[in-house]
Amino acid sequence: MDGWLDDVGFFAHNMELHDIELDIGGYTGTKEFGSRWWKFDLPPNWRDYIDSHLSEVCANQWHEAHRHILEGNVPTMLQIKFEDFLQDKENQMKQVTSYLGLKEAVPLKEIPEVMCTETPADYRWRKRFDLIMHLSKKRKVRGMMYELHYDMNHINWR
């Protein structure tokens, strides 16, 4: 959601080129470019969300990206939660490079942060607590949280 509301980044699809006008609540009326610029990925069902609230658009993008990965028929995959990565970057990267059969990566402190609106941090989600609690009650979101092995009790979320 931060990326959607960012004034300088994450622009992906100019809907004006396709004669489509967005009417996304919390975005279209808020941003001067909000009726024409779709940000991030276009999941297969994106057209169903051109007149939804921004929170619904974001929840759908999150869901669809993960759904496609999980349904990708990859026989084995390494699943690492972003929260775990924030807690222990070095060991998480060792796990990734080992899984891929690569030599150890460059120390993470030497890799710049890109494509983010602010420094990643634990509990950042809490700035939209009520909105996320509302979305987490939706069957589609809860189902994906379960598939990704997230604890369903927000007290345990980071």
N, C-alpha and C positions, 0 to 999 in steps of 0.2 A: 504494500500500500504506500509505503514511503516513496518507492520508486515511481509509482503512478503520479504521486503528487509533487514530485521533483520537477523543477522548472528547466533543468538543463540536461537531463539524461534519460536513458531507457526508452527513447522514441523508437518504435519498431515498424509501425505500419500506418501510412497516411491514408485513412479511409476515404478522404476526399477524392483520391485517384480512382476509387471504385464506386463513387457516387453514393457513399454510405455516410449517414450522419449519426454520431453517437449521442445517446442521451443517458449517460451513466451518472446516477445520483452520487453526489459528493465529489464529482470530477468535472463533468461537462459544464456545470454552472459556476464552478470554482476556478477553473483554469481557462485561460484565453484560447488554448489549443485543444480544449477538452471535447469539442464536438467532432474533431477530425483525427486526432492521434491516438491509436491503440498502442499501449506499451507492452513490452515483453512478448511472449509467445502467443500464437493464434491456435488454441486447441481446436480440434474438429468441431466442437459445439459452440464456438465463439459467437456465432450469430444469435444464439439464444440469450446472450448477455449484453447486447448493445444498448438495452434500455433497462438494465438492472442497476442496483446500487453497487458502488465500487467494492464494497466488502464482499459481495456475492461474486463479482468478477474475479477478485483476487483468490477467493476460496476455490473457485472453479479452476483457475490456472494452476494453483497448488495441487488440487486433486488430480486433474487430468495429466499433469507432468508425471506425477508419481504412478498413476494408473498405467500409463504407457510403459514406464520402466518396468513395473512389476509384471505386466502382461507381455513383455518383450521376448518371452521364451528363451531367456538366457539361462543355461543350465545351472550355473553357479554365479553368485554375485556377492560382493562384499558390501555390507550395509553399514554405513557409519552415520550416526546422527550428528548434525551440525553442533548441537549442544555439547556432545562428547568431544568434538574437535576443539571447541572453544576451551574446554577444561584442560585438555592435554594434547596440544597440537603436535608436539614432537613424536609421541608414541602413536598417535593416530596416523601420522604420515609414515612412520615405520611400518605400521600394519598395511597401509596401502601399497607402499613400494614392495614389501615382501610378497603380498598377494599378487602383484603384477610381475614379480620376478625382476624388479629393477634395482639398481644400486640406490643407496639412500639419497634423498632429495637434498637440495640446497637448504641450509637452515632457514626455517620459516621467517625468522626476524629479518632476513634479507629480501624477502618477497613483499613487494608493496601491496597494499589493499587497493583493489580496483572494483568498479561497479558496485559501490555501496554508498548509501546516503549518510551514514555515520559509522563509527567504529563498531564492529560486531561486539555484542556483550550479552552476558546472561541476563535473563529477565527483561529484555528489551520489549518483549511482547506485552508486558504489563501496561504500557502506555495506552494500549487499546483493550484493556481488560474486559470491559462490558461487551464490546463488539466481538471479541474472540470467544468469550463465554457463550454468546448467542450462537455464533457459527459452530462451535464445538458440539452443540446439541443436535445439529442436523445429521440425519442418518448417513448421508454421503460422506461427510467430514469424519464422523465417528468411525465409520467403517474403514476409512483410509488410515486414521490414527491407529486403529487396532492392527491393521495389516503392517504398519510401520513400527509396531511394537512400542507405541507411546502409551504411557500410563494414562488412564482416563480421568484421574483425579488431578486437577490443576495445581493442587498444593505441591505435587511432586515435579511440576514443570520448571525448567530453567529458562 
